[in-house]
């Protein structure tokens, strides 16, 4: 922990780098196993260079445990030269989808994009699997436990698009709501300054991408 922590502590909330969910033969890769692709590795390295250039030193690093978050964090730490073993918090796993084969074709678009549009109902399920409310019920207590822990000043969380939206929505509103329209591109960085309560916290940066700062490739 730093000698003189500021009034607000800082969370760097990062999404994992880009992945490829289908192999060269077109077969799907299990989301629990998929690694970063070449672009994702370059994105993670670029994020690490951004941290290094700013002289950022982490007290702790937390990942969800899925390989894509573990690999992203490892590359960031390698570039920054920090010898930290990340903690694994499985409750920060990405929102879990169901089986595509059980969803009628006419409902597929809504089943996929429904959790990323506007103010999302807690009952909305991702691909027929876990609901947004169920995800928030595991993510928000984990973040509250982290916020209540006094033994850190600057922390890196490497997580997922859906989970990051749940965290950002909570800090932005102070309520258990889910703002689906918050963009979370691969390897993006978000900056949250955590106050004595969620209501006194400040979201300073959202969806900063080191390799595409103006997001010209994301429209």
N, C-alpha and C positions, 0 to 999 in steps of 0.2 A: 504494500500500500504506500502511496506517496506521502511525503512528510507533511505537506500542507494541502489537503484536498480542498477543492473549491466548494462553494455552497451547493452546487449541483454536480453530481457525478455524471460521467458520460458513457453511454452505450453506443458502440458502433455496431449497427445491425446490418448484416450482409446476407445476401442470397448466394447460394452456391453458383459456380460457373456453369456454362452451357453443357448440356448432355445430349446424347442421341439415344432415343428410346427404341430404335430399331437397328438391328445389325445389318451387315452388308447384303444378306439374303432377304431382307425385309421382315425378318422375324422379330417380334417384340422382345425387348429386354425387360426383365422384372424391375419395377421402380426401386425396389429395395436393394438392387445390385448394380444399377447403372453407374459407370464412372464418368468423369469429365471427358469431353472430347478435346481435340486440339485447340479449338476456339476457347473452350472453357478453361483450359490450362493457361492460355495467354491472358485471359481476362483476370484470373486469380493472381497471376504474376503482376499484372498491371495495377491491381488493387494494392498488392503488397508494396509496390514501388511508390504508390501514392501515400501510404502510411509512412514508409521510410523517409520520403522527402519531407514530410511534416514532422518527423521526429516523434511519432506516436509510439508510446510504450504501453503495452497491455499488462494489467495485473492478472487477468484471467482470460481464457478463451473457452467458449462453450459451443459444442456442436450437437446435432440431433443424433448422431451415430450412423446415419446413412452414409454410404461411401462418398457420395458427391459432396457432402458437407465436410467430411473428414479430410478429403483430398484438397478441397479449396482452402481450408484452414492451414493445412500443412504447407501449401505453397506460399500463402501469405506470410507465415512465420519464417519460412526459409528465406524469403526475400528481405524481410525486415531484420533477420538475424537474431530472432528472439527464441530462446530455448524454453518453450512452454509446452507442457503436455495438456492438450485440451480436455476439459470435462465433457462427458457424454450425458445429455439429458434426453432420454427417449420420449418424454412427454412433449417435446418440441418437434417431434416427427411431423412431416407434412400431412395435410388432410388426406385421409385414406379413401380412395375410390373403390367402387364395387366392381362387378364383372360386366364388361361391355356387352357380353352376349345376352344379358338379361334385360337390356334396355332396348325398346322398340326404336327402329331407325328414325322415326319421326320425332322422337324425344331426345335424340343424342345431342343436338346442339344445345338445348336448354340444360341438359344434364351436365354438360361440360362448362358452358359459359355462364350459367346461372349464378355461380358463386363469385363472379368477377364483374357484376353489373350493379351499380348503384348501392343503395342501402339494402343489404342482403338479409332476408329473413333467417333467423336461427334455424328454422326447419328445413332450409334449402340443403339438399344433399349433393355431394360431388360425385358424379357418375354413379349415382345410386348407392353410394357407400356412406361414409361418415357425414353427418350434418355439420353445418357451420357452428351451430350451438354446441355440439359435442366437442368440436375442436377447441372452441373458446373455453369450454369447461376444464380442459387440461392445460391450455397454454396460459391463460390469465393467472391461475394460482402459482404456476411456475415462475412467472415474471414478478408476481407479488413477493414470492419467497426470495428471489434475487434482489429485488428492490429493498427488502427489509434487512438484507445482509450488509453490515457496515464495513466489511473487510475488503472492499475494492473501491477504486476511484475511476478507473478506465477499463472497460471490458469489451471484448469482441464476441458477438454472437454470429455464427455462420449457420443459417437456417434455410427456410424455403419460402416460396412466393406466397402461399396461402397463410402460413404461420406468421410471416412478416406483416401481412395485411392485418391480421388479428392484433398483433402487438402495436402497430402504428395507429390503428383505429382506436385502441384502448387509450393510448397516450394522447391522441388528438382530442378525444371527446370526454375522457374520464368515465366512459360508460361501456358496458359489454355489447358494443355494436360492431358490425363488420362492414367496412367501406370497400366494396369490391373494386371500385375504379382506381384504387391506388396502384400505379404501375410498379412492378418489381421485376426488372430485367435481370438476366443472368449476371451474377457477380456485382450487382449494384450495391451501393453503400447508402445507409441511412444513419443520421446522427440524432440521438435523443439525449437531452440533458435532463437527468432524473432529479427531481426535487424531493422534499420531505413527504410529498403525497403525489399521486398520479395527477391531480389537478394543478399542482405547481410545477409540473414537468413541462419541458419545451421540446417540440420536434423542430430541429433546425435544418436538416437536409433530408430529402426523400429522393431515392432512385438515381443517385449519382453514379454514372458509369465511366470508369477511368479511360476506356478505349473509345468512348463515343459520348463526350461530355454534353453535346447538344442533342444527342439521340436522333441523329439524322437518319439512322437505319431502322428506327423503331416505329415509325408512324403507321 
